Amino acid sequence: MRRILSFEELADLEKIAWDTAVLPFYQRLMAFMNYYNWNPQRFAKYTHLEGAYYSRLKSGLREKLDMRTAVAIFVGLRLPLHIVDSLLQSAGMAFSNSKTDRTYRYIIMMMNGADINECNEYLQKQGVPLLGSISKGELIYV
């Protein structure tokens, strides 16, 4: 189900992006997660990633994220493309011209507000790796 960002929400997200621009990637990412009051359960619900991953991010995860994991988080946060590009740049990453990265960029740009299940349905049709590491049936919703 798609939930479009309100004008106020977009303004808040842009303010967070601006205010955190000089911070390391993981601190910037946590600022967006804090805005939505995420906890390990919400993190897992919206990203299909293990809740323990949220705790590692919160404690200052130092390992490099892969693009698939980063995109799962961006989709869960419903971040617009210009903020995603800024976050990727702060992590020393960028979308490549590969089919996978072009498809991930497409879902961020054209499916913004769609939940991760809807995005994964599209990715599956495109033959691109799905987002998240938890299957829909394994999630515990809160």
Secondary structure, DSSP 8 states (H G I E B T S, - for coil): ------HHHHHHHHHHHHHTTTS-HHHHHHHHHHHTT--HHHHHHHH-S-HHHHHHHHTT--S---HHHHHHHHHHHT--HHHHHHHHHHTT----SSHHHHHHHHHHHHSTT--HHHHHHHHHHHT---S-SS-GGG----
